[in-house]
Amino acid sequence: MLVIKIILAIIFFVLGAGLLFLGGLAVWVKNIKRGLVLILLGILSLAESYETITYSSPLLFWLLLIFFTLLGLRLYLYIEEPDLSITDWLKSPERLLKEGRKEQAAIKLRRGKKWEEAGKIYEELSLLSSAIVCYEEAGKWEDLARIYERLAEEGEHKDYYLRKAREIYEEKLKNPHKAAEVLEKLAEIEEWFWDDVAKMWEKCKNFDKAKEAWERALNVAKRRAIEEDGVFWSDVAEISERLGKPEEAIEGYKKFVEFCLKMEEKEGKGWIRHVAEGYFALYRLTGDESYKTQAEDALNKFKQFLDEFVLDENLKYEIIEEVKKWERGIVESKI
């Protein structure tokens, strides 16, 4: 018993000293009201420390102990849920709803792991970040995707929310049509997504929509090849080939090969691989044997590069086969 009294006395003494220090600091910075409250609590805590040791006034000792116990409980509950009062903790979600305290009801439902019900209330209150958490926990993917689309329409970071919605429609709901619609909105913000839009519409067997998207993607690729980086001539060539424009595809591959030769001369670093790919594509489109010869010469140089930098023979074989695919058809992987 003596040990407990000593421990309690030390706890209340340290608490009282801390409260007095914080109260004095608050008064010093002109926060008089808060400072006086802290000072008063500090004095009471020191008084409880004294009473714990002396037990001179049992009634005061127990009153102060009950007071600090309730104060500690309130502080704990506040830390747990700042938006719930002590009486809120005692009420059911249904009672809180009847009283019109929807946010508090949603908190209670969330704590009870009734995620879908809580999510609906949060959505009704336009607390969409909280609704997202609840719908995700509940696995309500349609509701979650709808929230992300709503956020994209209402505020900033539209690209992020559209990406999330697209991911859900494509991966969770297996709905390529909705994924394509979301991708179209995303492509209006970030134009390099038009090729993804086209591929998604192809999954939906909507080839008219796919063609429109490929045309948009082609215009983007042309502009980027001219203004930003010659590597995009590969995209110009691929997309032109998809759209049944062999002349434009041939021209695109020629410019791509020209760019890669310059980069090989300037940097090395395996650019000869892309030279081989470009020549194989030109051979496939034109039937000109000279392109095939140039492609094989470039491929041999690339093999020498692999011998120097790649030890795994299986990996070498896989890489070489990827290059040779350009002789057989359009390759999906990006340069």
VENTA-V451413 format. One line per field, one symbol per residue. phi: phi as a letter, one per 20 degrees, with the letter a starting at -180 (. if undefined). psi: psi as a letter, one per 30 degrees, with the letter a starting at -180 (. if undefined). burial: + if it has 16 or more other C-alpha atoms within 10 Angstrom, else -. Layout:
phi = ???
psi = ???
burial = ???
//
This chain:
phi = .fffffffffgfffffffffffffffffemefgffffffffffffffffffffelfcgffgfffffffffffffffffffbgedeffffeeegfffffeneffffffffffemeffffffffffemefffffgffffemefffffffffffffecelgffffffffgffeeeeldfffffffffffffecffefffgffffffemefffffgffffffffffffffedbffffffgfgffffemdffffffffffffgfffffffedmlnffgfffffffffffedmfffffffffffffffffffgedceffffgffffffffgfedrfeffef
psi = eeeeeeeeeeeeeeeeeeeeeeeeeeeeggieeeeeeeeeeeeeeeeeeeeeeehfieeeeeeeeeefeeeeeeeeeeeejfgkleeefflleeeeeefgieeeeeeeeefggieeeeeeeeeeggieeeeeeeeeefgieeeeeeeeeeeefealheeeeeeeeeeeeeeefhifeeeeeeeeeeffejfgfeeeeeeeeeefgifeeeeeeeeeeeeeeeeeeefekffffeeeeeeeeeghieeeeeeeeeeeeeeeeeeeeefbhgffefeeeeeeeeeeefgjfeeeeeeeeeeeeeeeeeeefkejeeeeeeeeeeeffffflkkekl.
burial = ----+--+++-+++++++++++++-++-------++-+++++++++++++++--------+--++--+--------+------+---+----+--+-----+++++++++---++++++++++----+-+++++++++-++-+++-++++++-----++-++++++++++-----+++++-++++++---++++++++++++-+----++++++++++-+++-++----++++++++++++-+--+-++++++++++++++-++-----++++++++++++++++-----++-++++++++++-++---------+---+--++-++---+----
//
